[in-house]
Amino acid sequence: MLTLRPRAARPVTLPHPGRSGGTLGDDRSRAVAGRQTERPPLWIVLPAVLVTLFELLPLLYLVARALDAGENGWRMLLRSRTLEVVLNTAALAGAVAVSTIAIAVPLAWLTSRTDLPGRAFWSAAASLPLVIPSYIGAVVMVAAFGPRGMLQSALAPLGVERLPSIYGFSGSWLTLTLFTYPYVYLPCERRCGTSIPHWKRPLAASATVPGGPSWRSPYRSCAPRRRPGGY
């Protein structure tokens, strides 16, 4: 029977103070201090600022037009339909965030911290939705799972004449979840994968100390490092 179990962390020996009295912590502190004092060159900062200003032009245009609208603009912003649209958008964003985390985090743990067969294949396959534009993905979802889509055609011999509608909130939630979860999966997979620095790899082993079951290892070792990807 196929079982999945966390991979054992490699034994790591931390360096002892040498002749200069330095330790691993001192080296890390000096590296962090060096990165904080470094400044990016002007030939990198200037193009980045210009691109940011160009990206802000549509937003500034909308703000300017809204201010020129006068009382009509405020009346439109405060009407009930606008509030309904804002609440629906917030609900959709929250639902997509929760569902992407629910898919990406367990998948990242399976492909990075277990002995899952074909981990390299599954890791690459889980990232494939990134190469599909969201608009194309929405068209494919409608063509495949629409009321008269390809799935309905395949089920027609069984007496299925029409599938439930995929339009609206449920269809948007499903499409955005399936095509955006890699944005959470990739940072989480990297945080808990083989790219972890060698001085952090014993965390997975230390999570299974005597008396601690192995199923708690993801929550104790990987979960704190997954938070930036989830955010």
C-alpha positions in Angstrom: 0.0 0.0 0.0 1.4 3.4 -1.0 2.0 5.7 2.0 3.2 9.3 2.2 5.5 10.2 5.0 7.6 13.3 5.7 11.2 13.1 4.3 13.8 12.9 7.0 16.0 16.0 7.3 19.7 15.6 6.5 22.0 15.8 9.5 23.7 19.2 9.7 26.7 20.1 11.8 26.8 23.8 12.7 30.3 25.3 12.7 32.0 26.0 15.9 33.8 29.3 16.7 37.1 29.4 14.8 40.3 31.3 15.4 38.5 34.5 14.6 35.8 33.7 17.1 33.0 34.0 14.5 30.0 31.8 14.4 27.2 31.1 12.0 25.0 33.7 13.7 27.7 36.3 13.4 28.1 35.6 9.7 24.4 35.9 9.1 24.2 39.2 11.1 27.1 40.6 9.0 25.4 39.5 5.8 22.1 41.1 6.8 23.8 44.3 7.8 25.6 44.4 4.5 22.4 44.0 2.5 20.7 46.7 4.5 23.5 49.2 3.7 23.6 48.5 0.0 21.6 50.7 -2.3 20.4 49.8 -5.8 22.1 51.7 -8.6 20.4 54.6 -10.3 20.0 52.8 -13.6 17.7 50.3 -11.8 15.8 52.8 -9.7 15.0 55.3 -12.4 13.3 52.8 -14.8 11.4 51.3 -11.9 10.1 54.7 -10.9 9.1 55.6 -14.5 7.2 52.3 -14.9 5.4 52.9 -11.6 4.3 56.3 -12.7 3.0 55.0 -16.0 1.1 52.3 -14.1 -0.5 55.0 -11.9 -1.8 57.1 -14.8 -5.1 55.2 -15.3 -5.8 55.4 -11.5 -5.0 59.1 -11.5 -7.2 59.6 -14.5 -10.1 57.9 -12.8 -9.7 60.0 -9.7 -9.6 63.2 -11.7 -12.8 62.3 -13.6 -14.5 61.4 -10.4 -13.7 64.7 -8.9 -14.9 66.5 -11.9 -18.3 64.7 -11.8 -19.4 66.8 -8.8 -22.6 65.8 -7.1 -23.5 63.3 -9.8 -20.4 61.3 -9.0 -21.1 61.1 -5.3 -24.7 60.1 -6.0 -23.5 57.3 -8.2 -20.9 56.1 -5.6 -23.4 56.1 -2.8 -26.2 54.3 -4.6 -27.2 50.8 -3.5 -26.1 49.1 -6.7 -22.5 50.4 -6.2 -22.5 49.0 -2.6 -23.7 45.7 -3.9 -21.0 45.5 -6.5 -18.3 46.3 -3.9 -19.6 43.7 -1.4 -19.8 41.0 -4.2 -16.2 41.8 -5.2 -15.0 41.6 -1.6 -16.8 38.3 -1.1 -15.3 36.9 -4.3 -11.8 38.0 -3.4 -12.2 36.4 0.1 -13.6 33.2 -1.2 -10.8 32.9 -3.8 -8.1 33.6 -1.2 -9.4 30.9 1.1 -9.8 28.3 -1.6 -6.4 29.0 -3.2 -4.7 28.6 0.2 -6.7 25.4 0.9 -5.4 23.9 -2.4 -1.8 25.3 -2.6 -0.6 24.8 0.9 -1.3 21.0 1.1 0.0 20.6 -2.4 3.2 22.4 -1.6 3.8 20.2 1.4 3.1 17.0 -0.6 5.6 18.0 -3.4 8.3 19.2 -1.1 8.3 17.4 2.2 7.0 13.9 1.4 8.2 10.9 -0.6 5.3 11.3 -3.1 6.1 9.3 -6.3 6.9 11.6 -9.2 7.3 14.7 -7.1 9.1 16.6 -9.8 6.3 15.9 -12.3 3.6 17.0 -9.9 5.5 20.1 -8.9 5.8 21.1 -12.6 2.1 20.2 -13.3 0.8 22.2 -10.4 2.5 25.3 -11.9 1.0 24.9 -15.4 -2.0 27.2 -14.8 0.4 30.1 -14.7 1.0 29.8 -18.5 -2.8 30.1 -19.3 -4.2 33.7 -19.3 -7.2 34.0 -17.1 -9.4 35.2 -19.9 -8.6 32.1 -22.0 -9.1 29.9 -18.9 -12.6 31.5 -18.4 -13.5 30.7 -22.0 -12.3 27.1 -21.7 -14.4 26.7 -18.5 -17.5 28.0 -20.2 -16.9 25.8 -23.2 -16.3 22.7 -21.1 -18.7 23.1 -18.2 -21.4 25.4 -19.5 -25.0 24.3 -19.6 -24.5 23.1 -23.2 -20.8 22.6 -23.0 -18.6 19.6 -23.8 -19.4 17.8 -20.5 -23.1 18.0 -21.2 -22.5 16.6 -24.7 -20.6 13.7 -23.2 -23.4 13.1 -20.7 -26.2 13.4 -23.2 -26.5 9.7 -23.9 -27.1 9.2 -20.1 -30.1 11.5 -20.3 -28.5 14.7 -19.1 -30.0 17.6 -21.1 -28.6 20.6 -19.3 -26.0 21.2 -16.6 -26.3 23.8 -13.8 -25.2 27.3 -14.8 -21.6 28.1 -14.4 -22.1 31.8 -14.7 -22.1 34.2 -11.8 -20.4 34.0 -8.5 -19.8 30.2 -8.5 -18.2 30.2 -11.9 -16.0 33.2 -11.2 -14.9 31.6 -7.9 -14.1 28.3 -9.5 -12.2 29.8 -12.5 -10.1 32.2 -10.4 -9.3 29.5 -7.9 -8.0 27.1 -10.5 -6.0 29.6 -12.4 -4.5 31.6 -9.5 -3.6 29.1 -6.8 0.0 28.7 -8.3 0.7 32.2 -7.0 0.3 30.8 -3.5 1.7 27.3 -4.3 5.1 28.4 -5.7 6.2 30.6 -2.7 5.0 27.9 -0.3 6.7 25.1 -2.2 10.0 27.1 -2.3 9.8 27.9 1.4 9.4 24.2 2.4 11.4 22.6 -0.4 15.0 21.7 -1.0 15.9 25.4 -1.5 15.7 25.9 2.3 19.1 27.0 3.6 21.0 24.3 5.3 20.8 25.9 8.7 17.0 25.7 8.6 16.6 22.1 7.4 16.7 20.6 10.9 13.4 22.4 11.7 11.4 19.6 10.1 13.2 17.0 12.2 13.0 19.0 15.4 9.2 19.2 14.9 9.0 15.4 15.5 10.7 15.4 18.9 9.9 12.5 21.2 6.2 12.7 22.0 5.4 14.7 18.9 3.5 12.9 16.1 4.8 13.3 12.5 1.5 14.8 11.2 2.3 17.9 13.3 5.5 18.6 11.4 4.0 20.8 8.7 2.3 23.0 11.3 5.4 23.4 13.4 8.2 23.7 10.7 6.7 24.7 7.4 3.6 26.6 8.3 5.5 29.7 9.7 7.5 29.9 6.5 4.4 29.6 4.3 2.8 32.7 5.7 4.4 35.2 3.2 3.2 33.1 0.3 -0.3 33.0 1.7 -0.3 36.7 2.2 
